[in-house]
Amino acid sequence: MNGAESLVKTLLAGGVDTCFANPGTSEMHFVASLDRHPDMRCVPCLFEGGATGAADGWYRMRGDIAATLLHLGPGLANGLANLHNARKAGSGVLNVVGDHTEWHLAHESPLRGDLEGVSRAVSHWTRVSPDAPSVAPDGAEAIRAARSGNGRIATLVLRAHAAWEDAPGPAPVAPPPAPRRPDPAVVTAAARALRRPGAALMIDGPALHGDLAETAGRVAAKTGCRLIAPFLVSRIARGAGAVRIERERYAVDENVALLADVEHMVLCGAGRPVTFFSYPGKPSLPEPPGATMLDLCAPDMDIGWTLRALADETGATGAEPARMPLDTPAPPAGPMSLEKVGAALAALLPENAIVVDESITASRPLNVPTDTARRADWMYCTGGAIGLGLPCATGAALARPDRKTVALTGDGSAMYTLQSLWTMARENLGVLTIVFANRGYQILRGELANVDVPDYGPNAARMFDV
Amino acid sequence: MNGAESLVKTLLAGGVDTCFANPGTSEMHFVASLDRHPDMRCVPCLFEGGATGAADGWYRMRGDIAATLLHLGPGLANGLANLHNARKAGSGVLNVVGDHTEWHLAHESPLRGDLEGVSRAVSHWTRVSPDAPSVAPDGAEAIRAARSGNGRIATLVLRAHAAWEDAPGPAPVAPPPAPRRPDPAVVTAAARALRRPGAALMIDGPALHGDLAETAGRVAAKTGCRLIAPFLVSRIARGAGAVRIERERYAVDENVALLADVEHMVLCGAGRPVTFFSYPGKPSLPEPPGATMLDLCAPDMDIGWTLRALADETGATGAEPARMPLDTPAPPAGPMSLEKVGAALAALLPENAIVVDESITASRPLNVPTDTARRADWMYCTGGAIGLGLPCATGAALARPDRKTVALTGDGSAMYTLQSLWTMARENLGVLTIVFANRGYQILRGELANVDVPDYGPNAARMFDV
């Protein structure tokens, strides 16, 4: 077999059976080997950002990695913005990027570029596989790297000769290293802090849905602390029956107001709160200046173990979390407005749906009424790089074909990765896409005021009135 | 004035009066300052690749730089593929990329990323302006860097506080360093080589149009050498009256055949010939193994001086270049075919048009008949990263509103940067766009055979039958 086939076999043996692909010439041996491995589902994407965003959506719903197949430096570059979003989501993604042969790279051919530089700008782990016998072991290491630390971006560069020359066979894939756990003394300190007045437990990542959200909710119920999530999260269970979790706000003043009473903050799977942008005269850190901050468990540590230890330490194991009630509005009538779209969504969203929300300036009127809609998993544009919505919905729908997926997207962001509509159709996915076409660069109008530029004239207005 | 305004003033004083912009919050002070500077033409682009590709097209037609305005690391990443094409075209581009304030970067906010790493992967020159007083002098340096070496990629990172804090004023822009010239002894050696049987003068960059193409043509006429250009070039004058310049081929075998008789090759403004991809058992270098290679003038050296010195040395100053004749076909009738579209283009293309050719697999039937169509400037996808066509045509049409621009694009590549159609409409540009919708991933079908995979089954076919 050749190097490419040894990689496909390694992926399959390592539990990676889905590949979002935008291949070119240098990946043809990988593509050719697919015919001998029908158990590898290769999903064509007509733009690289569609592939990387779909791998992100896949991870968010499966909690395990898919691969992407991309074409040289420019191909990886086209997928970079959604890898940025995936990285901020804490999603594991394994990129396989084809490159020229080693001897071809000695010359200045059109597609030659700084592929490793492009990769390092976003990947936690980058390796160039030098020859065919290295491809399988490097692939196994890449899988392990992508699964490490609760999900990382790993990029394997597959040079053309390493793909087409003879290789001995697949390599075994080792499990990722066990994530670090906090010192028990820190758990004890966190439990003590959470019992104080003005305490908040800030959670993120896997703590926002499923069993871990339940555990976090028990801790909050028992200690009386608030349970808060960042504004943009990878995946959060929302709606009737979901554990009540507050979410930070986009606007700095609103976020500062939200956290005004916080005296003690414990971070569990979450980074330190920070505003989206910085503005003249406004803080980057939204919590009150005197608040204590306890970093219990970093996002790449063992969040499950930590939450369970915290529940034990606080005696919360039998507590009942506060939950959201069911309160759906009547389906609205009359002329369309954002509020009515939000009410319609709240009225009609089916139980257990997956919602990818990249509606940006339209987001609030959609999120408020759906707080008490039927329970669903909601996913957000974690890195703020637009163009995530449609690809992420594609990957999520492939990962969970048993559930209905809804993509909410702005018109500007939809255009960034519009090719994902083709993949949805091609793969016959159950995705409902709603495009919020405000026909303007709406967010900038607000942001201009935020940076102390209240008025603008015709030359600046040409940037917003699109 | 603030740092942003000091930059706008520096750009204008330095002769940069056009900015292709996809701004976000961190660039709002730059946008606000536009109202006080109506002589800065800021062209909104709804995708960053549209902005960088337009700046490339602008440079190809003007021979001088435009600016782009982009938003943090993900914004620059979205523009990276077309910056790759610009770099391969030898185009100068000045990117201004907004970033968070220094103190905001201390925290893990959503859009924070390795902006400098993204930039360094494609830029010749990258600088982070640390504070407002540095912005104008750094901007002046950036302009100089972008104009150096016949055109380079320069990226200035403008942190938000450096944009909004007080700055003393604009900075003077120094001319770029004079490009290096070859040693006269090398010119003499080149002249000697070109008089030999089997000699070829390989030219690229500014040598492919205007006065320098005339000079190169005289040298060829006088010495009897062949005049050859790479397959993908930044801009070449083609059609009736243009100097006869052969072009390399995409297919390796055809390219090897084209160069089979070359015994002595002189490179002037051109890199060493290299095939687009490498394939098993085929050479990366297309010239015959025994051919001598003389590197007369690298692409970043003084190509004009060198060609004129070569004309003097060969006594070619008064020679008459071989030129292409006018031979336009009758406008075709009957059912559509690629050949008929090529004939229609050859019949109808107006004198002095600008043609951006990203038609990829459709390219050959369009290029053969237009060899003898009316004279036009043709531009190609120099870096092989698709999505150049529409943005490049946008920038070219803005640079030369007096000429008709035609964009030839594949359906797959058009989707990469489709938002450029909006900019063309918004700016009321005279661009005719022809999309070659073959509804397949056509090039890969051929490439699979090229890499010795003659047959493929249903799982691989899913990648091509799109």
Interface residues (C-beta under 8 A of the other chain):
Chain A: A21 P23 G24 T25 S26 M28 H29 V31 A32 L34 D35 H37 P38 M40 C42 P44 L46 F47 G73 P74 G75 A77 N78 L80 A81 H84 N85 R87 K88 H100 T101 W103 H104 A106 H107 E108 S109 P110 L111 G113 D114 G117 V118 R120 A121 V122 A160 H161 W164 L232 G271 R272 V274 T275 F276 F277 S278 P280 S284 L285 T382 G383 G384 A385 G387 G412 M415 Y416 L418 Q419 W422 R426 Y441 I443 L444 E447 L448 N450 V451 D452 V453 Y456 G457 P458 N459 A460 R462 M463 V466
Chain B: A21 P23 G24 T25 S26 M28 H29 V31 A32 L34 D35 H37 P38 M40 C42 P44 L46 F47 G73 P74 G75 A77 N78 L80 A81 H84 N85 R87 K88 H100 T101 W103 H104 A106 H107 E108 S109 P110 L111 G113 D114 G117 V118 R120 A121 V122 A160 H161 W164 L232 G271 R272 V274 T275 F276 F277 S278 P280 S284 L285 T382 G383 G384 A385 G387 G412 M415 Y416 L418 Q419 W422 R426 Y441 I443 L444 E447 L448 N450 V451 D452 V453 Y456 G457 P458 N459 A460 R462 M463 V466
